[in-house]
Amino acid sequence: MLIPVDADIDLGGTMFAQETTTAEASQRLRKAPKIRAILAGGLVLGVGAAITLAAWNDSEFAQGTFTAGAFNLEGSTDGSDFGENPVTAPATLGFTANTANMAPGDVVTAPFAVRLDSTTTSDATVTVSTETSTGGLVGLTYALTQSTAFGCGQAVTATLVPAGQSLGTTPGSVTFALTQGAGTDPGAPVNLCFRITADQDLVQSQTGSTTWEFAAQSQ
């Protein structure tokens, strides 16, 4: 069976009517939706590929752990036994003469040593100052020196407070250095000597005391 169509074909001046069979027309109609479906499917795949590529990502992470060091100063009045000496229980200096019966011209001495304990993990600068004084100290002066070994009879390596300083006072910026120990050892001690002198201004029967502070700051 032939299905006439409206289009005419002119071949050499002779007009022919274009005809097609029903089978051919049906076949063409069936192919058109498949082509559109394939194109549509291709578009869907294209969009899917773009989303997949956009989802690629990667991350890096970094972490730091921080531990504080330790710091502790200790003192000794005999050069061997070191311990804590807080302001509420200061170490008692062992003077070479009876400080309870001083007269003009007397000179008494007392050694002292400080160091950083074995747990300390940094060096220090120590500042010396007068913490407190009580009673009468008129006519008493002192000097503070640093020596090679423990004891006031050792060679002096530095003068921290010059002789003639009024007892109960400390000049500004009196400092010395301390080093931390190696491994589990404490730091090397700094050996000091206090020299107290009574002059002609000493007041009879007066009694007084003074407390020095050794304040260490880590470096």
BALOBA-1460 file (C-alpha; in Angstrom, 3 decimals):
// residues 219
<rec num="1" residu="m" x="0.000" y="0.000" z="0.000"/>
<rec num="2" residu="l" x="1.298" y="3.485" z="-0.917"/>
<rec num="3" residu="i" x="0.736" y="6.600" z="1.192"/>
<rec num="4" residu="p" x="0.724" y="9.828" z="-0.863"/>
<rec num="5" residu="v" x="2.527" y="12.846" z="0.546"/>
<rec num="6" residu="d" x="2.168" y="16.524" z="-0.288"/>
<rec num="7" residu="a" x="5.708" y="17.027" z="-1.574"/>
<rec num="8" residu="d" x="6.351" y="16.840" z="-5.320"/>
<rec num="9" residu="i" x="9.728" y="16.191" z="-6.952"/>
<rec num="10" residu="d" x="10.653" y="17.848" z="-10.246"/>
<rec num="11" residu="l" x="12.959" y="15.615" z="-12.309"/>
<rec num="12" residu="g" x="13.779" y="16.975" z="-15.739"/>
<rec num="13" residu="g" x="10.575" y="18.851" z="-16.030"/>
<rec num="14" residu="t" x="8.451" y="15.866" z="-15.079"/>
<rec num="15" residu="m" x="6.668" y="16.025" z="-11.750"/>
<rec num="16" residu="f" x="6.613" y="12.912" z="-9.624"/>
<rec num="17" residu="a" x="4.768" y="12.427" z="-6.430"/>
<rec num="18" residu="q" x="6.942" y="11.158" z="-3.471"/>
<rec num="19" residu="e" x="5.430" y="8.132" z="-1.911"/>
<rec num="20" residu="t" x="6.485" y="5.873" z="0.905"/>
<rec num="21" residu="t" x="5.243" y="2.668" z="2.359"/>
<rec num="22" residu="t" x="3.517" y="2.352" z="5.686"/>
<rec num="23" residu="a" x="6.354" y="0.132" z="7.003"/>
<rec num="24" residu="e" x="8.997" y="2.728" z="6.156"/>
<rec num="25" residu="a" x="7.059" y="5.521" z="7.853"/>
<rec num="26" residu="s" x="6.526" y="3.453" z="10.991"/>
<rec num="27" residu="q" x="10.219" y="2.587" z="11.133"/>
<rec num="28" residu="r" x="11.194" y="6.263" z="10.967"/>
<rec num="29" residu="l" x="8.713" y="7.200" z="13.651"/>
<rec num="30" residu="r" x="10.086" y="4.498" z="15.973"/>
<rec num="31" residu="k" x="13.693" y="5.736" z="15.501"/>
<rec num="32" residu="a" x="13.019" y="9.364" z="16.453"/>
<rec num="33" residu="p" x="12.165" y="8.792" z="20.170"/>
<rec num="34" residu="k" x="15.259" y="6.559" z="20.564"/>
<rec num="35" residu="i" x="17.536" y="9.286" z="19.266"/>
<rec num="36" residu="r" x="16.001" y="11.798" z="21.630"/>
<rec num="37" residu="a" x="16.282" y="9.337" z="24.493"/>
<rec num="38" residu="i" x="19.950" y="8.702" z="23.737"/>
<rec num="39" residu="l" x="20.669" y="12.433" z="23.627"/>
<rec num="40" residu="a" x="18.820" y="12.973" z="26.861"/>
<rec num="41" residu="g" x="20.708" y="10.125" z="28.472"/>
<rec num="42" residu="g" x="23.976" y="11.639" z="27.314"/>
<rec num="43" residu="l" x="23.064" y="14.919" z="28.993"/>
<rec num="44" residu="v" x="22.279" y="13.152" z="32.244"/>
<rec num="45" residu="l" x="25.620" y="11.346" z="32.166"/>
<rec num="46" residu="g" x="27.406" y="14.610" z="31.466"/>
<rec num="47" residu="v" x="25.859" y="16.311" z="34.499"/>
<rec num="48" residu="g" x="26.660" y="13.312" z="36.666"/>
<rec num="49" residu="a" x="30.318" y="13.393" z="35.603"/>
<rec num="50" residu="a" x="30.602" y="17.085" z="36.511"/>
<rec num="51" residu="i" x="29.242" y="16.476" z="40.015"/>
<rec num="52" residu="t" x="31.620" y="13.588" z="40.587"/>
<rec num="53" residu="l" x="34.647" y="15.669" z="39.601"/>
<rec num="54" residu="a" x="33.584" y="18.550" z="41.829"/>
<rec num="55" residu="a" x="33.411" y="16.196" z="44.854"/>
<rec num="56" residu="w" x="37.174" y="15.345" z="44.813"/>
<rec num="57" residu="n" x="38.931" y="16.766" z="47.923"/>
<rec num="58" residu="d" x="41.820" y="16.117" z="50.331"/>
<rec num="59" residu="s" x="42.878" y="17.363" z="53.804"/>
<rec num="60" residu="e" x="46.071" y="17.653" z="55.859"/>
<rec num="61" residu="f" x="46.179" y="18.013" z="59.671"/>
<rec num="62" residu="a" x="48.930" y="19.252" z="62.027"/>
<rec num="63" residu="q" x="49.167" y="18.970" z="65.823"/>
<rec num="64" residu="g" x="51.463" y="20.410" z="68.491"/>
<rec num="65" residu="t" x="51.965" y="19.188" z="72.067"/>
<rec num="66" residu="f" x="53.229" y="21.630" z="74.694"/>
<rec num="67" residu="t" x="54.711" y="20.795" z="78.105"/>
<rec num="68" residu="a" x="55.840" y="23.382" z="80.631"/>
<rec num="69" residu="g" x="59.292" y="23.088" z="82.156"/>
<rec num="70" residu="a" x="60.110" y="23.076" z="85.882"/>
<rec num="71" residu="f" x="61.842" y="25.756" z="87.929"/>
<rec num="72" residu="n" x="62.906" y="25.765" z="91.575"/>
<rec num="73" residu="l" x="65.535" y="27.563" z="93.658"/>
<rec num="74" residu="e" x="66.963" y="26.117" z="96.859"/>
<rec num="75" residu="g" x="69.436" y="27.366" z="99.465"/>
<rec num="76" residu="s" x="71.958" y="26.028" z="101.953"/>
<rec num="77" residu="t" x="73.697" y="27.364" z="105.071"/>
<rec num="78" residu="d" x="76.345" y="24.612" z="105.124"/>
<rec num="79" residu="g" x="77.091" y="24.098" z="101.429"/>
<rec num="80" residu="s" x="75.852" y="20.524" z="101.282"/>
<rec num="81" residu="d" x="72.232" y="20.291" z="102.466"/>
<rec num="82" residu="f" x="69.984" y="22.307" z="100.148"/>
<rec num="83" residu="g" x="66.295" y="22.861" z="100.665"/>
<rec num="84" residu="e" x="63.329" y="25.238" z="100.509"/>
<rec num="85" residu="n" x="63.506" y="28.436" z="102.572"/>
<rec num="86" residu="p" x="60.233" y="30.371" z="102.131"/>
<rec num="87" residu="v" x="59.633" y="33.832" z="103.559"/>
<rec num="88" residu="t" x="57.639" y="32.272" z="106.406"/>
<rec num="89" residu="a" x="60.639" y="30.093" z="107.397"/>
<rec num="90" residu="p" x="63.859" y="31.729" z="106.163"/>
<rec num="91" residu="a" x="67.198" y="30.006" z="106.597"/>
<rec num="92" residu="t" x="69.141" y="31.133" z="109.673"/>
<rec num="93" residu="l" x="72.629" y="32.256" z="108.744"/>
<rec num="94" residu="g" x="75.419" y="30.703" z="110.807"/>
<rec num="95" residu="f" x="77.664" y="33.625" z="111.771"/>
<rec num="96" residu="t" x="81.226" y="32.988" z="112.912"/>
<rec num="97" residu="a" x="80.887" y="35.008" z="116.126"/>
<rec num="98" residu="n" x="78.240" y="35.695" z="118.723"/>
<rec num="99" residu="t" x="75.913" y="38.214" z="117.137"/>
<rec num="100" residu="a" x="74.119" y="38.700" z="120.447"/>
<rec num="101" residu="n" x="77.051" y="40.580" z="122.011"/>
<rec num="102" residu="m" x="78.506" y="42.805" z="119.326"/>
<rec num="103" residu="a" x="80.670" y="45.831" z="119.986"/>
<rec num="104" residu="p" x="82.028" y="48.575" z="117.683"/>
<rec num="105" residu="g" x="84.696" y="47.184" z="115.376"/>
<rec num="106" residu="d" x="83.368" y="43.617" z="115.404"/>
<rec num="107" residu="v" x="83.048" y="41.810" z="112.073"/>
<rec num="108" residu="v" x="80.978" y="38.616" z="111.750"/>
<rec num="109" residu="t" x="80.577" y="36.494" z="108.644"/>
<rec num="110" residu="a" x="78.135" y="33.871" z="107.430"/>
<rec num="111" residu="p" x="78.234" y="31.785" z="104.230"/>
<rec num="112" residu="f" x="75.200" y="30.965" z="102.124"/>
<rec num="113" residu="a" x="74.709" y="29.132" z="98.828"/>
<rec num="114" residu="v" x="71.902" y="28.897" z="96.287"/>
<rec num="115" residu="r" x="71.349" y="26.646" z="93.288"/>
<rec num="116" residu="l" x="68.678" y="25.394" z="90.896"/>
<rec num="117" residu="d" x="67.375" y="21.959" z="91.812"/>
<rec num="118" residu="s" x="67.564" y="18.863" z="89.622"/>
<rec num="119" residu="t" x="64.085" y="19.337" z="88.116"/>
<rec num="120" residu="t" x="64.802" y="22.828" z="86.775"/>
<rec num="121" residu="t" x="64.912" y="23.036" z="82.986"/>
<rec num="122" residu="s" x="66.224" y="26.566" z="82.394"/>
<rec num="123" residu="d" x="68.930" y="28.937" z="83.599"/>
<rec num="124" residu="a" x="68.093" y="31.807" z="85.940"/>
<rec num="125" residu="t" x="68.985" y="35.313" z="86.991"/>
<rec num="126" residu="v" x="68.838" y="35.897" z="90.758"/>
<rec num="127" residu="t" x="68.033" y="39.332" z="92.178"/>
<rec num="128" residu="v" x="69.009" y="40.089" z="95.768"/>
<rec num="129" residu="s" x="66.876" y="42.455" z="97.846"/>
<rec num="130" residu="t" x="65.932" y="43.114" z="101.460"/>
<rec num="131" residu="e" x="62.618" y="41.463" z="102.249"/>
<rec num="132" residu="t" x="62.070" y="42.890" z="105.718"/>
<rec num="133" residu="s" x="63.899" y="44.275" z="108.759"/>
<rec num="134" residu="t" x="62.817" y="44.594" z="112.379"/>
<rec num="135" residu="g" x="64.174" y="46.160" z="115.556"/>
<rec num="136" residu="g" x="67.295" y="48.298" z="115.790"/>
<rec num="137" residu="l" x="70.089" y="48.022" z="113.232"/>
<rec num="138" residu="v" x="71.842" y="51.343" z="113.803"/>
<rec num="139" residu="g" x="75.605" y="51.181" z="113.418"/>
<rec num="140" residu="l" x="75.565" y="47.909" z="111.482"/>
<rec num="141" residu="t" x="76.699" y="47.659" z="107.861"/>
<rec num="142" residu="y" x="77.384" y="44.717" z="105.593"/>
<rec num="143" residu="a" x="78.929" y="43.465" z="102.377"/>
<rec num="144" residu="l" x="77.874" y="40.547" z="100.158"/>
<rec num="145" residu="t" x="80.461" y="38.740" z="98.062"/>
<rec num="146" residu="q" x="80.611" y="35.723" z="95.766"/>
<rec num="147" residu="s" x="83.393" y="33.150" z="96.145"/>
<rec num="148" residu="t" x="84.916" y="30.153" z="94.379"/>
<rec num="149" residu="a" x="83.753" y="27.638" z="96.978"/>
<rec num="150" residu="f" x="81.533" y="27.504" z="100.039"/>
<rec num="151" residu="g" x="82.799" y="29.469" z="103.021"/>
<rec num="152" residu="c" x="83.765" y="33.050" z="103.782"/>
<rec num="153" residu="g" x="87.450" y="32.143" z="103.763"/>
<rec num="154" residu="q" x="87.390" y="31.316" z="100.034"/>
<rec num="155" residu="a" x="88.702" y="33.558" z="97.250"/>
<rec num="156" residu="v" x="86.253" y="36.293" z="96.310"/>
<rec num="157" residu="t" x="85.187" y="36.289" z="92.649"/>
<rec num="158" residu="a" x="82.613" y="39.130" z="92.722"/>
<rec num="159" residu="t" x="81.341" y="41.817" z="95.077"/>
<rec num="160" residu="l" x="77.573" y="42.032" z="94.911"/>
<rec num="161" residu="v" x="77.063" y="44.566" z="97.732"/>
<rec num="162" residu="p" x="80.076" y="46.751" z="98.625"/>
<rec num="163" residu="a" x="81.162" y="47.122" z="102.242"/>
<rec num="164" residu="g" x="79.446" y="49.898" z="104.182"/>
<rec num="165" residu="q" x="75.879" y="49.166" z="103.052"/>
<rec num="166" residu="s" x="73.469" y="49.881" z="105.914"/>
<rec num="167" residu="l" x="72.002" y="46.677" z="107.278"/>
<rec num="168" residu="g" x="68.338" y="46.460" z="106.310"/>
<rec num="169" residu="t" x="68.880" y="48.012" z="102.879"/>
<rec num="170" residu="t" x="70.020" y="46.697" z="99.508"/>
<rec num="171" residu="p" x="71.235" y="48.712" z="96.517"/>
<rec num="172" residu="g" x="69.322" y="48.286" z="93.272"/>
<rec num="173" residu="s" x="70.210" y="45.776" z="90.553"/>
<rec num="174" residu="v" x="72.111" y="43.248" z="92.666"/>
<rec num="175" residu="t" x="72.022" y="40.155" z="90.456"/>
<rec num="176" residu="f" x="73.966" y="37.009" z="89.602"/>
<rec num="177" residu="a" x="73.432" y="34.070" z="87.250"/>
<rec num="178" residu="l" x="72.572" y="30.447" z="87.962"/>
<rec num="179" residu="t" x="72.773" y="27.565" z="85.504"/>
<rec num="180" residu="q" x="70.545" y="24.509" z="85.304"/>
<rec num="181" residu="g" x="71.962" y="21.071" z="85.925"/>
<rec num="182" residu="a" x="72.664" y="18.362" z="83.366"/>
<rec num="183" residu="g" x="70.365" y="15.350" z="83.280"/>
<rec num="184" residu="t" x="69.242" y="14.529" z="86.821"/>
<rec num="185" residu="d" x="71.911" y="16.680" z="88.514"/>
<rec num="186" residu="p" x="71.156" y="20.013" z="90.199"/>
<rec num="187" residu="g" x="72.756" y="23.177" z="88.911"/>
<rec num="188" residu="a" x="76.121" y="24.400" z="90.142"/>
<rec num="189" residu="p" x="75.740" y="26.442" z="93.356"/>
<rec num="190" residu="v" x="76.689" y="30.081" z="93.726"/>
<rec num="191" residu="n" x="78.575" y="30.531" z="97.003"/>
<rec num="192" residu="l" x="77.998" y="33.758" z="98.924"/>
<rec num="193" residu="c" x="79.313" y="35.415" z="102.051"/>
<rec num="194" residu="f" x="77.667" y="38.037" z="104.287"/>
<rec num="195" residu="r" x="80.098" y="40.260" z="106.268"/>
<rec num="196" residu="i" x="78.473" y="42.315" z="109.017"/>
<rec num="197" residu="t" x="80.453" y="45.155" z="110.599"/>
<rec num="198" residu="a" x="79.620" y="47.123" z="113.769"/>
<rec num="199" residu="d" x="80.818" y="50.715" z="113.751"/>
<rec num="200" residu="q" x="80.996" y="53.538" z="116.308"/>
<rec num="201" residu="d" x="77.314" y="54.333" z="115.861"/>
<rec num="202" residu="l" x="76.221" y="50.964" z="117.273"/>
<rec num="203" residu="v" x="73.466" y="51.485" z="119.829"/>
<rec num="204" residu="q" x="73.856" y="49.611" z="123.084"/>
<rec num="205" residu="s" x="71.420" y="46.777" z="123.847"/>
<rec num="206" residu="q" x="69.567" y="47.151" z="120.540"/>
<rec num="207" residu="t" x="68.267" y="44.041" z="118.839"/>
<rec num="208" residu="g" x="67.270" y="43.769" z="115.224"/>
<rec num="209" residu="s" x="67.048" y="41.330" z="112.335"/>
<rec num="210" residu="t" x="66.976" y="41.493" z="108.576"/>
<rec num="211" residu="t" x="65.809" y="39.050" z="105.916"/>
<rec num="212" residu="w" x="67.234" y="38.974" z="102.398"/>
<rec num="213" residu="e" x="65.350" y="37.670" z="99.405"/>
<rec num="214" residu="f" x="66.961" y="35.783" z="96.527"/>
<rec num="215" residu="a" x="64.426" y="35.946" z="93.708"/>
<rec num="216" residu="a" x="65.230" y="33.720" z="90.737"/>
<rec num="217" residu="q" x="63.737" y="34.335" z="87.301"/>
<rec num="218" residu="s" x="64.049" y="31.787" z="84.517"/>
<rec num="219" residu="q" x="65.887" y="32.745" z="81.342"/>
